[in-house]
Amino acid sequence: MRAGARAMGGDVRDAFDFMSRYELYDVSLSQNKAGKSFQSYLNDYDAPFVFVNPYGDDSDILSFAHEFGHFVDAYVNYNASESIDVAEVFSQTMEYLMLDYAEGSLDAERLENLRQIKWKDTLELYVQQASFAAFERAVYEADPEELNADFLNDLSLQLAIDFGYYDGYSEEYYALSWIDILHFFEQPFYVISYPVSNDIALQIWELEQQEPGSGLEKYLEMLPREYDGMIATAEAAGLQSPFAPGRIEKIAGELRRNLKLDEPGSGVDNYSLAG
């Protein structure tokens, strides 16, 4: 992470050095930590703080990168008010960019493994977070007289089936899994921001692939923004709205290409990403 942040330079490097110098992070492995990762702003110190509950494997680099993206945003903008969608643009973009800029500090095999983890995470993000949004909508639209544990469990299981990630035999797990989604309890209607903002993050990543440095330049350009809403922020930066015609098909194509889903033996040849 340090190598990647310094390779990016500018505000990203400065934010990482600030975070490191004043120990504004906790990424230690402990069974006693809260079961989530987040960035918070310490108003009394006018400084962001990163908390990561790690698994103890390479995927922790992505978790740290995600929360560090929030840290950079809060560091540059002094925790200025913004929409959740805008906040998630900076965290998710940092994950994609970090894998490009940390390249010199990771061996090729680990780097490729991390890229595959990230693309699988992106696929899961579009499918599962959309199902979580459907869950919330159904719960808030339901007759209060019907709201009980059985209703919620049945809904959770049915949506896992409808959205295609039910494994066919862990029925109890998928019925009860809604309990683990902290955003349902702490920040209702947050979950759909992940796939919506990921579209903007991918557009920035695409710029980086077309011309190294251009995606990073766009990211740094967008940081000290004057806009609160995601669409206004994206349009001011010359990017497309995630709701523009063809965006979902474009992302489906990127997922197919990077996950090699159309190659023989992938095991998912008939899976429709644009469904």
KOLLUMPA-700983 format. One record per residue: residue in three letters; y, x, z of N, C-alpha, C in turn. Coordinates in steps of 0.02 Angstrom, whole numbers, padded with zeros to 5 digits, always signed. Atoms other than C-alpha are relative to their C-alpha. Last residue first. Example, Ala and Ser with C-alpha at 12.3 -4.5 7.8 and 13.67 -1.06 7.14 Angstrom:
SER-00059-00042-00003-00053+00684+00357+00055-00039+00037ALA-00059+00045+00000-00225+00615+00390+00060+00045+00000
This chain:
GLY+00018+00068-00016-00521-01469-00858+00048-00032+00050ALA-00058+00042+00016-00438-01314-00928-00013-00073+00017LEU-00057-00018-00042-00558-01196-00844+00060-00044-00012SER-00063+00014+00033-00711-01281-00918+00058+00015+00047TYR-00050+00024-00048-00872-01201-00861+00067-00009-00035ASN-00017+00069+00015-01003-01192-00997+00054-00028+00046ASP-00020+00009+00069-01019-01003-01002+00026-00070-00015VAL-00046+00057-00002-01020-00987-00814+00024-00017-00069GLY+00024+00052-00044-01168-00871-00785+00044-00061+00003SER-00050+00009-00054-01078-00722-00859-00022-00052+00051GLY+00025-00022-00065-01236-00678-00954+00049-00007+00056PRO+00069+00019-00016-01157-00686-01126-00021+00028+00068GLU+00050-00049+00019-00968-00658-01119-00070-00024+00018ASP+00031+00018+00063-00856-00810-01118-00053+00050-00022LEU+00041+00060-00006-00814-00795-00934-00035-00020-00064LYS+00052-00008+00051-00753-00616-00946-00048-00059+00000LEU+00064+00009-00035-00658-00639-00782-00059+00004-00048ASN+00006-00049-00053-00502-00564-00861-00064-00006+00041ARG+00001-00069+00025-00519-00656-01026-00012+00050+00056ARG+00060-00012+00040-00570-00825-00957-00005+00073-00022LEU+00056-00002-00045-00435-00817-00824-00065+00014-00037GLU-00004-00063-00037-00301-00770-00949-00060+00007+00047GLY+00019-00054+00045-00356-00912-01063+00001+00067+00035ALA+00073+00005+00008-00350-01037-00920-00025+00056-00046ILE+00029-00029-00059-00174-00975-00883-00076-00002-00003LYS-00013-00073+00002-00118-01010-01060-00033+00035+00059GLU+00046-00028+00049-00201-01182-01059+00008+00076-00004ILE+00067+00000-00030-00110-01223-00898-00051+00030-00048ARG+00005-00051-00052+00057-01167-00972-00071+00002+00030GLY+00042-00057+00018+00037-01264-01135-00009+00052+00054PRO+00061+00013+00038+00182-01384-01112-00037+00064-00016ALA-00012-00001+00072+00307-01326-00979-00066-00012-00038PHE+00017+00065+00027+00263-01379-00802+00013-00004-00075PRO+00073+00008-00002+00255-01201-00736-00023-00066-00029SER+00022+00043-00055+00436-01187-00795-00076-00004-00001GLN+00014+00070+00013+00460-01041-00912-00015-00039+00064LEU+00071+00017-00001+00544-00876-00872-00009-00075-00011GLY+00025+00002+00068+00718-00816-00922-00075-00014-00004ALA+00030-00065+00016+00765-00761-00746-00030+00002-00070ALA-00054-00050-00004+00886-00906-00723-00026+00069-00018GLU-00040+00007+00061+00745-01020-00785+00058+00051+00000ALA+00039-00024+00058+00627-00957-00650+00043-00002-00063THR+00009-00072-00008+00753-00977-00508-00035+00030-00061ALA-00066-00030+00013+00805-01150-00568-00004+00076+00004ILE-00012+00007+00072+00621-01199-00578+00067+00030-00018MET+00041-00044+00040+00584-01128-00405+00016-00004-00074GLY+00058+00031+00030+00728-01208-00312-00038+00047-00046ASP+00048+00019-00052+00846-01113-00196-00064-00027-00031TYR+00029+00067+00009+00949-01020-00325-00053-00013+00053GLU-00052+00047-00019+01071-00875-00302-00028-00072-00001ARG-00013+00059+00042+00937-00742-00304+00059-00042+00026PRO-00064+00021-00029+00930-00567-00231+00028-00061-00037LEU-00002-00001-00073+00743-00555-00273+00067-00023+00029MET+00003+00068-00029+00743-00611-00455+00010+00000+00076GLU-00058+00039+00023+00802-00445-00528+00002-00068+00034LEU-00058-00026-00038+00675-00348-00424+00064-00038-00018TYR+00011+00017-00070+00533-00456-00493+00061+00021+00042LYS-00014+00071-00006+00601-00442-00671-00006-00023+00073GLU-00073+00009+00009+00608-00252-00657+00019-00074+00008LEU-00032-00022-00062+00431-00251-00588+00075-00009-00004GLY+00016+00052-00050+00373-00352-00737+00031+00016+00067SER-00041+00058+00014+00465-00236-00857-00013-00057+00049GLY-00066-00003-00031+00397-00077-00780+00041-00062-00010PRO+00000-00023-00069+00247-00060-00896+00071+00009+00027GLU-00040-00061-00004+00280-00157-01057+00004+00022+00073GLN-00029-00012+00066+00165-00297-01112+00039+00065-00002GLN+00053-00022+00045+00059-00287-00955+00026+00016-00070GLU+00021-00068-00020+00212-00292-00842-00054+00027-00045LEU-00053-00046+00023+00281-00443-00936-00019+00072+00015GLU+00009-00007+00072+00113-00530-00909+00054+00046-00029TRP+00055-00047+00012+00126-00495-00723-00010+00012-00074ILE-00028-00066-00015+00296-00582-00718-00053+00054-00012GLN-00047-00016+00054+00222-00733-00808+00032+00069+00012LEU+00037-00024+00058+00075-00728-00689+00046+00016-00058ALA+00025-00067-00015+00190-00739-00538-00038+00029-00059ILE-00057-00046+00008+00280-00887-00616-00023+00072+00013ASP-00018-00001+00070+00114-00979-00637+00057+00049-00013ASN+00041-00052+00031+00063-00929-00461+00013+00004-00076SER-00037-00063+00000+00210-01031-00398-00040+00056-00032VAL-00063+00008+00038+00129-01195-00450+00037+00066-00004PRO+00011-00002+00072-00047-01142-00396+00065-00007-00041TYR+00037-00059+00022+00009-01093-00220-00013+00001-00075SER-00047-00054+00019+00144-01225-00195-00037+00062-00025ILE-00009+00002+00073+00009-01360-00199+00049+00053-00023VAL+00054-00030+00039-00044-01306-00023+00012+00000-00076TYR-00013-00070+00018+00121-01337+00068-00048+00023-00055PHE-00021-00003+00071+00109-01528+00069+00021+00071-00021PRO+00027+00047+00050+00096-01533+00260+00032+00009-00068GLN-00050+00009+00054+00151-01376+00354-00028-00045-00055GLU-00063-00034-00015+00065-01350+00523+00055-00014-00051PHE-00026+00016-00067-00081-01470+00525+00070+00027+00012PHE+00004+00073-00008-00135-01475+00342+00034-00020+00066HIS-00059+00030+00030-00072-01295+00324+00000-00076+00008LEU-00054+00005-00049-00206-01239+00447+00063-00033-00028ILE-00060-00009+00040-00348-01279+00328+00061-00011+00045ASP-00021-00069+00002-00500-01249+00439+00065+00012-00038ILE-00025-00018-00067-00525-01432+00485+00028+00071+00001TRP-00072+00017-00004-00538-01476+00300+00030+00021+00067SER-00042-00059+00016-00705-01382+00299+00075-00015+00004LEU-00041-00019-00058-00797-01522+00392+00052+00053-00016ALA-00027+00059-00032-00873-01613+00243+00050+00018+00055TYR-00054+00025+00043-00893-01451+00145+00031-00064+00029TYR-00055-00048+00003-00991-01371+00288+00058-00029-00041GLU-00038+00003-00063-01097-01525+00321+00060+00047-00002GLU-00038+00063-00005-01150-01539+00139+00043-00002+00063SER-00036-00009-00064-01201-01358+00116+00044-00060+00014TYR+00044+00007-00058-01332-01404-00018+00036+00008+00067GLY+00060+00040+00009-01256-01429-00189-00044-00008+00061ASP+00057-00041+00020-01132-01285-00191-00065-00039-00005TYR+00055+00015-00046-00977-01397-00192-00063+00035-00024TYR+00018-00058-00040-00846-01306-00296-00050-00015+00055GLY+00050-00047+00027-00830-01427-00441-00017+00060+00042PHE-00035-00058+00026-00668-01521-00408-00048+00058-00017ASP-00041+00018+00058-00757-01689-00390+00033+00061-00033ILE+00044+00017+00056-00892-01618-00276+00041-00013-00063ALA+00035-00062+00017-00770-01531-00160-00047-00012-00059LEU-00046-00041+00041-00665-01689-00169-00030+00067-00018GLN-00004+00028+00067-00813-01794-00111+00047+00040-00045LEU+00061-00014+00038-00849-01680+00036+00006-00025-00072SER+00005-00073+00011-00671-01683+00100-00060+00018-00042LEU-00050-00017+00051-00657-01872+00077-00004+00075-00017ASP+00025+00025+00064-00818-01904+00172+00047+00020-00057ASN+00058-00040+00020-00760-01793+00315-00028-00021-00068LEU-00023-00067+00019-00589-01874+00324-00057+00044-00024PHE-00040+00006+00060-00658-02052+00324+00021+00069-00026ASP+00047+00013+00056-00793-02008+00450+00038-00005-00066ALA+00035-00061+00019-00666-01928+00567-00046-00011-00059ASN+00043-00025-00054-00552-02079+00569-00038+00060-00026LEU-00001-00071-00014-00411-02150+00465-00042+00016+00062GLU+00059-00033+00027-00460-02322+00403-00005+00073+00020GLU+00059+00028-00033-00339-02422+00513-00064+00035-00024PRO+00011-00032-00066-00199-02306+00457-00062-00025+00036ASP-00015+00048-00053-00224-02373+00279-00013+00034+00067ALA+00052+00044-00028-00232-02221+00168+00027-00048+00051GLU-00003+00066+00033-00086-02151+00068-00048-00050+00031TYR-00065+00031-00015-00058-02003+00186+00008-00069-00033VAL-00006+00013-00072-00243-01959+00184+00065-00037+00016ALA+00044+00056-00017-00262-01977-00005+00006-00019+00074ARG-00028+00061+00030-00111-01866-00038-00040-00061+00020GLU-00059+00021-00037-00172-01735+00084+00028-00065-00026PHE+00022+00021-00067-00345-01728+00004+00060-00025+00041ALA+00027+00067+00009-00272-01720-00171-00023-00029+00067ALA-00057+00044+00011-00167-01572-00117-00022-00072-00009PHE-00031+00010-00066-00324-01491-00046+00062-00045-00006SER+00041+00049-00036-00410-01520-00213+00028-00013+00070ALA-00013+00066+00030-00267-01434-00302-00040-00054+00035GLN-00064+00024-00028-00282-01290-00179+00020-00067-00030GLN+00007+00022-00069-00467-01276-00223+00066-00026+00030VAL+00048+00054-00010-00458-01272-00412+00004-00027+00072TYR-00017+00058+00041-00301-01172-00447-00046-00059+00015LEU-00065+00027-00020-00326-01053-00300+00017-00063-00040GLU+00011+00043-00058-00511-01029-00337+00065-00034+00022LEU+00038+00058+00023-00468-00964-00510-00011-00048+00058THR-00046+00041+00040-00334-00850-00438-00035-00063-00025ASP-00044+00034-00047-00454-00786-00304+00049-00045-00037LYS+00042+00053-00028-00579-00745-00441+00040-00041+00051TRP+00006+00051+00052-00440-00650-00531-00045-00057+00024LYS-00063+00036+00008-00394-00557-00371-00006-00055-00053ILE-00011+00043-00059-00573-00511-00329+00063-00042-00009GLN+00046+00056+00007-00598-00448-00506+00006-00048+00059ARG-00027+00043+00053-00441-00342-00492-00046-00060-00010LEU-00057+00039-00027-00500-00275-00324+00029-00046-00053ASN+00027+00049-00046-00668-00223-00398+00055-00044+00028GLU+00029+00053+00042-00580-00138-00543-00029-00055+00044LEU-00055+00036+00031-00474-00040-00419-00025-00057-00043ARG-00031+00043-00051-00624+00007-00314+00056-00041-00030GLU+00048+00053-00018-00717+00072-00467+00030-00048+00051ALA+00005+00050+00053-00567+00167-00537-00046-00058+00019ASP+00043-00021+00055-00529+00262-00378-00012-00059-00046LEU+00066+00030-00004-00377+00205-00280-00043+00026-00056SER+00026-00013-00067-00214+00299-00243-00070-00031+00010GLY+00013-00071-00012-00157+00320-00424-00031+00015+00067GLU+00055-00026+00040-00179+00135-00462-00016+00073+00015ALA+00041-00039-00047-00069+00076-00319-00057+00036-00036TYR-00038-00056-00026+00064+00023-00445-00038+00041+00052ASP-00022-00046+00053-00046-00088-00552+00031+00063+00029LEU+00060-00028+00031-00143-00171-00411+00017+00046-00058MET+00026-00054-00043+00020-00192-00316-00062+00033-00031LEU-00035-00063+00014+00094-00290-00461-00029+00058+00040TYR+00015-00023+00068-00034-00430-00453+00030+00069-00013GLU+00071-00015+00005-00026-00448-00264-00018+00028-00068MET+00012-00065-00031+00164-00433-00261-00075+00019-00004THR-00015-00052+00049+00176-00577-00384-00015+00069+00028GLN+00055-00003+00047+00086-00688-00259+00013+00052-00055SER+00061-00026-00032+00206-00650-00117-00057+00008-00051PHE-00008-00070-00017+00365-00664-00220-00062+00029+00033VAL-00006-00040+00061+00318-00827-00306+00000+00074+00018GLU+00067-00020+00023+00257-00899-00140+00002+00038-00066ALA+00028-00049-00046+00433-00900-00067-00067+00026-00025VAL-00033-00063+00013+00502-00990-00220-00030+00055+00044ASP+00021-00024+00066+00374-01130-00204+00030+00068-00016ILE+00066-00032-00009+00407-01146-00018-00025+00028-00066SER+00057+00046+00003+00589-01182-00059-00065+00039+00012GLU+00027+00007+00068+00723-01064+00003-00056-00051+00001SER+00036+00062+00013+00834-01030+00154-00023-00004-00073ALA-00040+00056+00025+00885-00850+00176-00044-00060-00016ASN+00034+00064-00014+00768-00741+00279+00040-00060-00023TYR-00012+00016-00071+00889-00594+00272-00027-00069+00018ASN-00042+00060-00005+00880-00599+00081+00014-00022+00072VAL-00057-00003+00047+00816-00423+00047+00049-00057+00013TYR-00039-00061-00012+00704-00410+00201+00063+00001-00044ALA-00039+00011-00061+00643-00591+00189+00045+00059+00015ASP-00047+00056+00012+00591-00567+00007+00045-00010+00061VAL-00052-00026+00044+00512-00397+00044+00053-00053-00012PHE-00042-00046-00039+00417-00470+00192+00058+00026-00042HIS-00044+00042-00041+00351-00616+00089+00049+00044+00039GLY-00046+00032+00048+00284-00490-00037+00048-00047+00035PHE-00054-00048+00011+00213-00393+00112+00050-00027-00052GLU-00048+00008-00055+00115-00549+00157+00058+00049-00006HIS-00028+00068+00001+00031-00550-00013+00054-00008+00054ALA-00049+00002+00054+00007-00361-00018+00034-00068-00003PHE-00059-00037-00023-00077-00365+00153+00055-00002-00054SER-00031+00040-00053-00198-00500+00096+00065+00032+00025LEU-00033+00057+00031-00230-00405-00066+00035-00045+00052ILE-00057-00027+00036-00267-00243+00025+00039-00056-00032ASP-00056-00002-00046-00377-00340+00146+00063+00028-00034SER-00042+00059+00011-00491-00380-00001+00061-00001+00047ASP-00053-00012+00048-00554-00201+00010+00046-00060-00011ASP+00024-00023+00065-00652-00234+00169+00059+00006-00048GLY+00029-00067-00005-00623-00252+00356-00029+00024-00066TYR+00073+00005+00001-00600-00440+00355-00033+00068+00009PRO+00040-00028+00054-00419-00423+00409-00074-00015+00006ASN+00066+00001-00033-00309-00539+00513-00051+00024-00051VAL+00060+00009+00042-00140-00489+00444-00062+00001+00044PHE+00061+00005-00040+00027-00510+00532-00058-00014-00048VAL+00061+00018+00035+00187-00452+00446-00059+00000+00048PHE+00060-00029-00032+00357-00454+00532-00061-00025-00038PRO+00064+00035+00013+00530-00485+00457-00057+00037+00037ALA+00050-00039+00036+00689-00417+00539-00063-00042-00011ASP-00020+00004+00070+00851-00486+00609-00047+00041-00044TYR-00004-00069+00025+00801-00425+00782+00021+00002-00073ASP-00037-00040-00049+00831-00589+00875+00009+00073-00022ASN-00073+00011+00004+00782-00684+00719+00040+00043+00048LEU-00021-00008-00069+00608-00609+00708+00076-00005+00002TYR-00065-00034-00007+00552-00677+00540+00020+00000+00073SER-00047+00038-00040+00368-00716+00512+00065+00040+00006GLN-00062-00038-00012+00245-00660+00381+00046-00045+00040PHE-00065+00031+00013+00069-00731+00387+00055+00052+00007SER-00048-00053+00014-00118-00698+00400+00066-00033-00020LYS-00043+00011+00058-00242-00816+00482+00044+00062-00010GLY+00038+00001+00063-00381-00826+00610+00041-00015-00061ALA-00002+00067+00031-00278-00774+00760-00032+00003-00068LYS-00062+00019+00035-00334-00606+00829-00005-00072-00026ASN-00041+00042-00043-00469-00582+00962+00065-00023-00035GLN+00030+00067-00003-00604-00516+00847+00042-00049+00040SER+00017+00022-00068-00493-00368+00807-00029-00070-00002LEU+00061+00041+00000-00455-00265+00651-00018-00018+00072SER+00059-00027-00034-00277-00200+00649-00057-00051-00002VAL+00055+00007+00047-00151-00257+00518-00065+00024+00031ASP+00063-00006-00037-00005-00287+00635-00056-00015-00050TYR+00062+00025+00030+00165-00259+00556-00057+00007+00050LEU-00007+00072+00006+00346-00220+00596-00060-00031-00034GLU+00065+00029-00017+00308-00044+00655+00003-00077+00001TYR-00009+00039-00061+00492+00007+00649-00063-00039+00021ARG-00040-00038-00050+00469+00149+00525+00004-00037+00066SER+00039-00054-00029+00329+00061+00430+00037+00035+00057MET+00056+00031-00036+00422-00102+00398-00041+00053+00037PHE-00029+00034-00058+00580-00008+00351-00055-00030+00043ASP-00019-00053-00047+00482+00109+00236+00030-00029+00064PHE+00061-00028-00030+00398-00042+00156+00017+00055+00051ALA+00029+00048-00046+00563-00132+00131-00062+00028+00034ASP-00042+00002-00060+00646+00021+00055-00028-00048+00053ARG+00009-00062-00039+00502+00048-00066+00039-00003+00065VAL+00069+00002-00024+00507-00134-00122-00015+00062+00042ASP+00005+00041-00060+00697-00135-00131-00071-00002+00028GLY-00052+00050-00013+00700+00009-00253-00010-00038+00065GLY-00068-00022-00013+00537+00101-00286+00047-00057+00018MET-00044+00053+00023+00382+00028-00366+00073+00018+00011ALA+00000-00004+00073+00288+00193-00345+00045-00054-00030ARG-00044-00055+00019+00341+00194-00163+00002+00010-00075ALA-00069+00019-00014+00268+00022-00135+00048+00055-00022GLY-00022+00050+00048+00105+00069-00221+00072-00019+00009ALA-00005-00032+00066+00082+00229-00122+00026-00048-00052ARG-00058-00044-00002+00120+00140+00042+00012+00033-00068MET-00060+00042+00000+00000+00000+00000+00063+00044+00000
